Each structure stands twice: as structure tokens, then as C-alpha cells.
Amino acid sequence: MNLARARDGSVKEEPPIMSDLQFEVLECGDLSAAQRTEILGLFEANYRSANPAFLEKSLARLRHVAIAYGNRGAAGFGIAESRVMDLPQWPGEVVMLAGLCCIAPSHRRQGLFRALENMAANAAPVPDVSRRLFCGRMAHPAALRSIASIGSVVPTPGVRPSPVQQETGKLIAEAYGVTEFDPETFVCMGNGDPIGYPKIELEVEPHEWEVFEAVDRSRGDALLALAWFPTDPSDW
């Protein structure tokens, strides 16, 4: 049984990943032309005005991609990488860089998003450490919910990031290839070309939009989010 704690504190059973799926994890550079076409199709199924250049940059920047296959082809993919990085005040930390992840509409809300990102992030061996820093660029509040309840998450509505958090954010943004980063808002500024607009119905509370106020999707912006788990450094 796969249990998860709901936002109201209750515990519920999560639906299992569909048993009819098969998985493949490979380096992004080893994708075949057919696989790239399938991934692009999923990207376009998840985003209006999906920008193929953003997908290609994601594949070039991060190392691994996990793909789920169903009876009708690719059911989802997740791009990610784990690295050992020297962060401000914390050398040699394991950093999980989550990238673009898209799920076919028929396979959503089954735990597939998290499974694919974990497969891609754990594809390469990293040191066995007591804590890790999870990082992701978020398009909307629903994507942020996966880590929003973690006490160490940055950014947080109404809280200015500390100097060390801002320095860490700059370093992580550079790892993603971001050239313009606002350490006050944690917005990764785009180059003027939209990434795309999520094709999902968002049931979002007003307060969840606060940290996204400075995000301009038409410019290609995204929100950088960081969270330590299972515990954060005492000086975070």
C-alpha cells in the first residue's frame, strides 16, 4: 500500500502506478529520433504553444530521462539528474535537479510523475548521504505542492530568502543554464520566448499564487524551488 499525507493532515492511499507500463532510463544524448518524437508529442499534449527549443535545452542540460511506455506508446517522461555540488557553506552536497516531466492525460494522478523523476534522478550513482537538496523549476502552484509542505522550502510566501539561500539559488539557477535569476523572488527569467502554458485544470488557493506573482510565462519565466530532505542544514 502506498500512503500519502493529504493537505488537511489526513492519510490516504495513493493509487499505484499502472501495472501495464514498462520503463526505460537512458542518457538524454542516447535518445533515438523516434523517442525524441514521442517525448515532443507528450510535451505538446501537456502544454499549449509548447516550445520545442525548451525541451531540447532540457535534454542537453540534464543527464538522464526516464520514459514510461503503455500499450499506445509513451505514457510519460521525466528528465532529471543528481550531482555532487559545492554549495555556499556546504561543500560536497548531493543535489537533485528535476527537469521537465510530462504525463499523458490517461495516466495522470497515478504517481507516475514522481516515479519518473526519481528514476531519472537516481540513474547515476551518488554518495550515500544523510540529506539532499531537491531543486526544480515550477510552472504553476500545482507543481510546487510536491515540496511546499517541507519546512525548508524556498521561496515561501511573505518570507524574504536569506543571503545564503539567495546564493544557493543563484548557483542552482546556473546549473540549469539560467542566465537571468532574481534572488529576491527566485524567478528564472526567460529569453522572451514562452515555454508553453500547462493544459491542466488548476484548483489553486489564492495564497498559493503569491510566490508566482513575478513569474511572466509569456516571457518564458519559471519559479525555482529548493527544499532539503529529510532535514536541512542548521544554518539554512
DARARA-V268686 format. One record per pair of residues at least 4 apart in sequence whose C-alpha atoms are under 8 Angstrom apart, sorted by the first residue. I is the first residue (numbers start at 1). J is the second residue. If there is no record, write none. Layout:
BEGIN
[[I:J] [I:J]]
END
This chain:
BEGIN
[[1:13] [1:14] [2:13] [2:14] [2:15] [2:16] [3:11] [3:12] [3:13] [3:14] [4:11] [4:12] [4:13] [4:14] [5:9] [5:10] [5:11] [5:12] [6:10] [6:11] [6:12] [14:110] [14:111] [15:109] [15:110] [15:111] [16:110] [16:111] [17:110] [17:111] [17:112] [18:107] [18:110] [20:70] [20:71] [21:68] [21:69] [21:70] [21:71] [22:68] [22:69] [22:70] [23:66] [23:67] [23:68] [23:69] [24:66] [24:67] [24:68] [25:64] [25:65] [25:66] [25:67] [25:119] [25:120] [25:123] [26:30] [26:31] [26:64] [26:65] [26:66] [26:123] [27:31] [27:63] [27:64] [27:65] [28:59] [28:60] [28:62] [28:63] [28:64] [28:65] [29:59] [29:60] [29:63] [31:35] [31:36] [32:36] [33:37] [34:38] [35:39] [36:40] [37:41] [38:42] [38:73] [38:74] [39:43] [39:74] [39:76] [39:77] [40:44] [40:52] [40:55] [41:45] [42:46] [42:74] [42:75] [42:76] [42:77] [42:102] [42:103] [42:104] [43:47] [43:50] [43:55] [43:102] [44:48] [44:49] [44:50] [45:104] [45:199] [46:102] [46:103] [46:104] [46:198] [46:199] [46:200] [47:196] [47:197] [47:198] [47:199] [48:196] [48:197] [48:198] [48:199] [49:194] [49:195] [49:196] [49:197] [50:194] [50:195] [50:196] [50:197] [51:55] [51:193] [51:194] [51:195] [51:196] [52:56] [53:57] [54:58] [54:195] [55:59] [55:100] [56:60] [57:61] [58:62] [58:79] [58:99] [58:100] [59:63] [59:64] [59:65] [59:79] [61:176] [61:177] [62:79] [62:80] [62:81] [62:97] [62:99] [62:176] [63:79] [63:80] [63:81] [64:79] [64:80] [64:81] [64:120] [64:121] [64:123] [65:77] [65:78] [65:79] [65:80] [65:120] [66:77] [66:78] [66:79] [66:116] [66:117] [66:119] [66:120] [67:74] [67:75] [67:76] [67:77] [67:78] [67:116] [68:74] [68:75] [68:76] [68:77] [68:116] [69:73] [69:74] [69:75] [69:76] [70:74] [70:75] [74:104] [75:103] [75:104] [75:106] [75:107] [76:101] [76:102] [76:103] [76:104] [76:107] [76:112] [76:113] [76:116] [77:101] [77:102] [77:103] [77:113] [77:116] [78:99] [78:100] [78:101] [78:102] [78:113] [78:116] [78:117] [78:120] [79:98] [79:99] [79:100] [79:101] [79:116] [79:117] [79:120] [79:121] [80:96] [80:97] [80:98] [80:99] [80:100] [80:117] [80:118] [80:120] [80:121] [81:96] [81:97] [81:98] [81:120] [81:121] [81:122] [81:123] [81:124] [82:94] [82:95] [82:96] [82:97] [82:121] [82:122] [82:124] [82:126] [83:94] [83:95] [83:96] [83:97] [83:126] [84:92] [84:93] [84:94] [84:95] [84:126] [85:91] [85:92] [85:93] [85:94] [85:95] [86:90] [86:91] [86:92] [86:93] [87:91] [87:92] [87:93] [87:168] [87:171] [88:164] [88:167] [88:168] [93:132] [93:133] [94:126] [94:127] [94:129] [94:131] [94:132] [94:133] [95:132] [95:133] [95:134] [95:135] [96:121] [96:132] [96:133] [96:134] [96:135] [97:121] [97:134] [97:135] [97:136] [98:117] [98:121] [98:134] [98:135] [98:136] [98:137] [99:117] [99:136] [99:137] [101:113] [101:116] [101:117] [102:113] [103:107] [103:108] [103:112] [103:113] [104:108] [107:112] [108:112] [108:113] [111:115] [112:116] [113:117] [114:118] [115:119] [116:120] [117:121] [118:122] [119:123] [130:230] [131:228] [131:229] [131:230] [131:231] [131:232] [132:228] [132:229] [132:230] [133:226] [133:227] [133:228] [133:229] [134:226] [134:227] [134:228] [134:229] [135:172] [135:224] [135:225] [135:226] [135:227] [136:224] [136:225] [136:226] [137:188] [137:222] [137:223] [137:224] [137:225] [138:143] [138:144] [138:222] [138:223] [138:224] [138:225] [139:143] [139:198] [139:217] [139:222] [139:223] [140:144] [140:212] [141:145] [141:204] [141:208] [141:209] [141:212] [142:146] [142:202] [142:203] [142:204] [144:148] [144:225] [145:149] [147:153] [147:227] [148:153] [149:153] [150:227] [150:228] [150:229] [151:227] [152:226] [152:227] [152:228] [152:231] [152:232] [152:236] [153:225] [153:226] [153:227] [153:228] [154:161] [154:165] [154:225] [154:226] [154:227] [155:159] [155:160] [155:161] [155:185] [155:186] [155:211] [155:224] [155:225] [155:226] [156:160] [156:211] [157:207] [157:208] [157:210] [157:211] [160:184] [161:165] [161:166] [161:183] [161:184] [162:166] [163:167] [164:168] [164:236] [165:169] [165:236] [166:170] [166:183] [166:184] [166:186] [167:171] [167:183] [168:172] [169:173] [169:183] [169:186] [169:224] [169:226] [170:174] [170:181] [170:183] [171:175] [172:176] [173:177] [173:178] [173:179] [173:181] [173:188] [173:224] [174:178] [174:179] [178:188] [178:189] [179:189] [180:188] [180:189] [180:190] [181:186] [181:187] [181:188] [181:189] [182:186] [182:187] [182:188] [182:189] [183:187] [185:211] [185:214] [186:223] [186:224] [186:225] [187:214] [187:215] [187:221] [187:222] [187:223] [187:224] [188:221] [188:222] [188:223] [188:224] [189:215] [189:219] [189:220] [189:221] [189:222] [190:194] [190:219] [190:220] [190:221] [190:222] [191:219] [191:220] [192:218] [192:219] [192:220] [193:218] [193:219] [193:220] [194:217] [194:218] [194:219] [194:220] [194:221] [195:217] [195:218] [195:220] [195:221] [196:217] [196:220] [197:217] [204:208] [204:209] [205:209] [206:210] [208:212] [209:213] [212:223] [215:221] [215:222] [215:223] [216:220] [216:221] [216:222] [217:221] [217:222] [227:232] [228:232] [232:236]]
END
